[in-house]
């Protein structure tokens, strides 16, 4: 939580200097920072599982609504998961 407070302080300080940012704009910037820090290329099983959990939440929120603001993020996370699986998960032999 200290990171959030620090982010708010830094953004508020910058906004105060410019005197142009509203509280809503500051909060939106912080939300974007947290979303960006949640999306990454997984290199370990733990990171892969974090992305799977994130995708599950996005699926619950977005559903089938392709015009939802988070739909693109859901697609990106899905591609990251798919790439990890393609590179690291062995296919079961088919008979």
Secondary structure, DSSP 8 states (H G I E B T S, - for coil): -HHHHHHHHHHHHHHHHHT---HHHHHHHHHHHHHHHH-----SHHHHHHHHHHHHHHHHHHTT-TTSTTHHHHHHHHHHHHHHHHHHS------
